[in-house]
Amino acid sequence: MNGGFTFRSDAPAHSTPHTDPNEDYTMHRNLNSFLLAATLALTLSATASAGPREDQLAGYASAAKTANPAFAGFSAERGKTLHTQTFTGGKPDTPSCTSCHGKDPRTAGRTLAGKAIDPVAASAAPSRYTDPAKVEKWFKRNCNEVLGRECNAQEKGDWLTFMLAQ
């Protein structure tokens, strides 16, 4: 019935449970060490998997905190205001970001020369803001044209936060 196998145990029929307190301590210490290592590994992998957008925002946050110790984080609402506000310091034909990018960041915009511009919302253009050099190039150009100066780190972070939320 059992396929020719004989089951046999070398353990005594009335064995006493093992109650060595040092073994329990070692088991718990090993379990705690394992859990700590697993948590650390997950934390580091989450940090390592931060993408270029998150890295860019972290850089802006660091610079904003240096410029203003009271800096408490970026605001999509301030970013929206920056995007829609009319400025007088830049070029007269581009008084706001919406002059070229339109009021809805999820739709395509147009340059004054009529050339199409991809939507600036990350949801409509998923590859946007993944190349930090390109992001900086366009911030420099567009901020100078609209505001008449370079945007500061907080303005960049607020605007980018707004666009990533769209």
C-alpha positions, 0 to 999 in steps of 0.5 A: 500500500505504501509503495514498499517504503517503510517509515521509521523515526529515530526520535524517541516516542516521548521526546521533550520539546526543545526549550533553549532560550538562547535558540529563541533569542538567536531566531528572533535576532536573525528574523529582525536582521532579515526584516531590517535588511529587507526594509532597507533593500526596498527603501533603497530600490525605491530611491534608486528607481526615482526617475529624472522628473523626481530627481529634477524636482529634488534638485529644485527643492534643494535650491529653493530651500537654500534660497529660502529656509522657510521653503515647505514644498512645491505647489501645483496651485502656484504652478498653475498661477505662474502658467496663467499669469500675465507678466510685463517684464518679458517680450510684449507678444508673450506675456504669459505661458498660455500665449503659446502653450494655451490655457489647457496644458493637455492640448497642443499649443502654437508658437507665434510663428504658427509651429505646433507645440506638444502639450506641456501636461505630462499626462498628454506627453509622457516623455516630457520632462525626462531629459533634465538638460532639455527641461533647463533649456526650455525653462531658461528660454521661456522664462526669459521670454515671458518673465524677462528673467530666469525662473527661480528654483521654486517657480520651476518646481511649482510649474513642473509640479502643476504639469506633472499633475495634469 
